[in-house]
């Protein structure tokens, strides 16, 4: 790196440190200040990285643990007036820790995550300290970063609905199936299974990245958009918002079908129940409509028998629907 580049990087880190101190310790921080900070962050990735490092340094300086209560209250008056030496030490620590590699050393320790799991048929709601909320659907495994100031989730398996409190300085990121989903203030659904990732956006915007190693632009998704991503391709379609709301009926323990093939409806029930529903070859492409309790396999079976004129055969924990 040239001397000019080093000086530039140092200047950026110094500016980021000043922003962190003003935001964290300023009693008069307001919407205009936040707008100016957002504008500075949007100027380059280097600005965002520098701010993240400085913010991490602040948290470590005051030993603030993620998701475990609010940080100590510091004001510009007691930092700059009552404890000027302390203010200088904080400013110095932000630059030294962030600029000279301590942040990198911290990263080398590896991420620390809290893991949440739901069983088949289970659901769980996580309410985060920043005001965001995550709802886990059946048979889901999700990890949330414990690092101070970092809002990162890894969806290892299953389906989750996110209602995110936007913070430009701390983007909310979901990693799933090799993709990165970055919130821009929104409500969205993520479902991953068998190499297929589905992202449905009900409100706001998200950025969906290409898989690691593939040089392709991120997809900018808006309300009513559904992206289906595989290892090699991403398709984006528009759907009515009511259709997306129906897809979230599991939040109330329900499943809603509109002209859904019997094979697809059975597969959906199988996500929530140990009794396996199987559509026979001649019945698989028949379509069904209705709203059913996700755990009521018998009611669905009886409806399929009555409406589609099918016969149900029950054996070894399986129910086979056939003509």
Secondary structure as UniProt FT lines:
FT   HELIX           3..25
FT   TURN            27..28
FT   HELIX           31..42
FT   HELIX           45..61
FT   TURN            62..63
FT   TURN            66..67
FT   HELIX           76..77
FT   HELIX           78..82
FT   HELIX           84..99
FT   TURN            100..101
FT   HELIX           102..108
FT   STRAND          113..117
FT   TURN            120..121
FT   STRAND          124..127
FT   TURN            129..130
FT   STRAND          133..136
FT   TURN            138..139
FT   STRAND          141..145
FT   TURN            148..149
FT   STRAND          151..163
FT   TURN            168..169
FT   STRAND          172..176
FT   TURN            177..178
FT   STRAND          179..183
FT   STRAND          187..193
FT   TURN            194..195
FT   STRAND          196..203
FT   STRAND          205..208
FT   TURN            212..213
FT   STRAND          219..222
FT   TURN            223..224
FT   STRAND          225..229
FT   STRAND          234..238
FT   HELIX           241..247
FT   HELIX           249..252
FT   STRAND          254..261
FT   HELIX           262..270
FT   TURN            271..272
FT   STRAND          276..279
FT   TURN            281..285
FT   STRAND          287..293
FT   TURN            294..295
FT   HELIX           297..308
FT   STRAND          311..315
FT   TURN            316..317
FT   STRAND          318..322
//
